[in-house]
Amino acid sequence: TTIGKDLTQRTRQLEDYIVDPRSFICVDSLLDSLIALTYDSEGLKKTKNFDTFFSKFNGPTRDIRERRINFDDFEPIKIIGRGAFGTVDLVRRKTSGQVYAMKTLSKFEMLKRSDSAFFWEERNIMAFSNSDWIVKLHYAFQDAKNLYMIMDYMPGGDLITLLERYEISESSARFYCAEVVLALDAIHNLGYIHRDIKPDNMLLDARGHLKLADFGTCVKMDKDGLVRSDTAVGTPDYISPEILKSQSTIGVYGREVDWWSVGVFLYEMLLGETPFYAESLVGTYHKIMNHRENLAFPEEIPLSTEARSLICAFLTDRSIRLASVPIVPSLASDEDTTNFNEIENTDGSPEETFSVSKTFVGNQLSFIGFSFSNEQQPFLDRRSMSTFNNLNNS
Ligand SMILES: CN(C)[C@H]1CCc2nc(NC(=O)c3cccc([C@H]4CCCN4C(=O)Nc4cccc(C#N)c4)c3)sc2C1
């Protein structure tokens, strides 16, 4: 607690909250709050308190809106995707000329269907993952009508389109499957389960490498790596049996549900259709629930034994599914070294060192510039940065 701390320290702590983009009281959150309040009190001019607030803040919040990054900073080029609550458009930033993908989500649609919480995971994953396997969020902003996410444009398009247009060889399937595995591992290591892994959510960049996009179905795992959820999520064809079961009872499942979907994706790349495809939704659900009997490989399509066995390793019961890491070290403490072999100590043997020299030899010169610290540098805090720069410029 801050009790007893002097005001300077308490002010410093407050500053740290306000400048941290992850904090709920960061500058952007505070500005959002004022603007949201002004929007929401517009209709209440009859009430004195709201009328006073609105007339005081309407001007300043308009100034804030004009100065923050906003919709008018981008020039729309073309719609490139559509989802339940909005579209994705290719846009170009007017000042820099840089192209981006802009996702627009309708606040009205979300409130109408009381479904206005799913986008937080998507925003936080794309904003903070710092992973080459995850589409990056450059800006998020909003107005009275919509949420906007400015993300990397992925000119290679999604893999569902690629599968429709090209025949995928086993070596190509191995490449895309390997990149999906690395991308999924990145999501899991962030503590999320994706729950809707499918080729529609896999996009290719200008170099042909894959990134995951569309994280609206992601959910944080608890400390045991599990999720308790009753809502069925994901697209029927790729959905795992345990999520299907969670529709009737409160399901408890882990990251293995995503590895099931990788099996469906691998099957689809190599066999041209999803393994449990049926004309109706119920038909697909039924085939998935009875996957042991329904998983079949068309005789006429050549498939290597390795590919077949890998698909079967994913499309199997969660208890034996290829999912978890084979060996998790059991450690007694943070200094447990039992997984290293003993190395004999060479203490005592005299080692070669520099002799003190009468002339300037410059032994140390080639090591200048090596020292580094990845941690926050406490002594170079924000305020003294200006003196630091003045020193540089003087
Ligand atoms: C039921 N509840 C709980 C929620 C479950 C999760 C959920 N997700 C939604 N999502 C949407 O409403 C939505 C809107 C636009 C595009 C897209 C995707 C689907 C089509 C393409 N797309 C997408 O995100 N594309 C994308 C993303 C990033 C970069 C690029 C590029 N280039 C393209 C999704 S609505 C909703 C309801």
The ligand as an SDF file (V2000), in Angstrom:
LIG
                    3D

 37 41  0  0  0  0  0  0  0  0999 V2000
  -20.2270  -15.1760  -30.4600 C   0  0  0  0  0  0  0  0  0  0  0  0
  -19.4540  -14.1300  -29.7680 N   0  0  0  0  0  0  0  0  0  0  0  0
  -18.9630  -14.6100  -28.4690 C   0  0  0  0  0  0  0  0  0  0  0  0
  -18.3080  -13.5950  -30.6050 C   0  0  0  0  0  0  0  0  0  0  0  0
  -17.3380  -14.6780  -30.9880 C   0  0  0  0  0  0  0  0  0  0  0  0
  -16.1220  -14.0720  -31.6830 C   0  0  0  0  0  0  0  0  0  0  0  0
  -16.4970  -13.0410  -32.7000 C   0  0  0  0  0  0  0  0  0  0  0  0
  -15.6550  -12.5960  -33.6460 N   0  0  0  0  0  0  0  0  0  0  0  0
  -16.2000  -11.6910  -34.4730 C   0  0  0  0  0  0  0  0  0  0  0  0
  -15.5190  -11.1600  -35.5280 N   0  0  0  0  0  0  0  0  0  0  0  0
  -16.0550  -10.3200  -36.4320 C   0  0  0  0  0  0  0  0  0  0  0  0
  -17.1630   -9.8210  -36.3160 O   0  0  0  0  0  0  0  0  0  0  0  0
  -15.2020  -10.0370  -37.6220 C   0  0  0  0  0  0  0  0  0  0  0  0
  -15.2990   -8.8270  -38.2760 C   0  0  0  0  0  0  0  0  0  0  0  0
  -14.5050   -8.6210  -39.4100 C   0  0  0  0  0  0  0  0  0  0  0  0
  -13.6270   -9.6120  -39.8860 C   0  0  0  0  0  0  0  0  0  0  0  0
  -13.5370  -10.8120  -39.1900 C   0  0  0  0  0  0  0  0  0  0  0  0
  -12.6090  -11.9270  -39.6280 C   0  0  0  0  0  0  0  0  0  0  0  0
  -13.3800  -12.9640  -40.4330 C   0  0  0  0  0  0  0  0  0  0  0  0
  -13.2390  -12.5010  -41.8650 C   0  0  0  0  0  0  0  0  0  0  0  0
  -11.8340  -11.9010  -41.9320 C   0  0  0  0  0  0  0  0  0  0  0  0
  -11.5510  -11.5200  -40.5400 N   0  0  0  0  0  0  0  0  0  0  0  0
  -10.3880  -10.9300  -40.1150 C   0  0  0  0  0  0  0  0  0  0  0  0
  -10.2210  -10.6460  -38.9450 O   0  0  0  0  0  0  0  0  0  0  0  0
   -9.4770  -10.6620  -41.0990 N   0  0  0  0  0  0  0  0  0  0  0  0
   -8.2050  -10.0770  -40.9160 C   0  0  0  0  0  0  0  0  0  0  0  0
   -7.6260   -9.8520  -39.6720 C   0  0  0  0  0  0  0  0  0  0  0  0
   -6.3280   -9.2810  -39.6200 C   0  0  0  0  0  0  0  0  0  0  0  0
   -5.6360   -8.9310  -40.7810 C   0  0  0  0  0  0  0  0  0  0  0  0
   -6.2510   -9.1560  -42.0100 C   0  0  0  0  0  0  0  0  0  0  0  0
   -5.5470   -8.8190  -43.1980 C   0  0  0  0  0  0  0  0  0  0  0  0
   -4.9560   -8.5590  -44.1430 N   0  0  0  0  0  0  0  0  0  0  0  0
   -7.5290   -9.7180  -42.0870 C   0  0  0  0  0  0  0  0  0  0  0  0
  -14.3120  -11.0240  -38.0470 C   0  0  0  0  0  0  0  0  0  0  0  0
  -17.8250  -11.3760  -34.0510 S   0  0  0  0  0  0  0  0  0  0  0  0
  -17.7620  -12.4960  -32.7320 C   0  0  0  0  0  0  0  0  0  0  0  0
  -18.8570  -12.8620  -31.8200 C   0  0  0  0  0  0  0  0  0  0  0  0
  1  2  1  0
  2  3  1  0
  2  4  1  0
  4  5  1  0
  4 37  1  0
  5  6  1  0
  6  7  1  0
  7  8  1  0
  7 36  2  0
  8  9  2  0
  9 10  1  0
  9 35  1  0
 10 11  1  0
 11 12  2  0
 11 13  1  0
 13 14  1  0
 13 34  2  0
 14 15  2  0
 15 16  1  0
 16 17  2  0
 17 18  1  0
 17 34  1  0
 18 19  1  0
 18 22  1  0
 19 20  1  0
 20 21  1  0
 21 22  1  0
 22 23  1  0
 23 24  2  0
 23 25  1  0
 25 26  1  0
 26 27  1  0
 26 33  2  0
 27 28  2  0
 28 29  1  0
 29 30  2  0
 30 31  1  0
 30 33  1  0
 31 32  3  0
 35 36  1  0
 36 37  1  0
M  END
$$$$
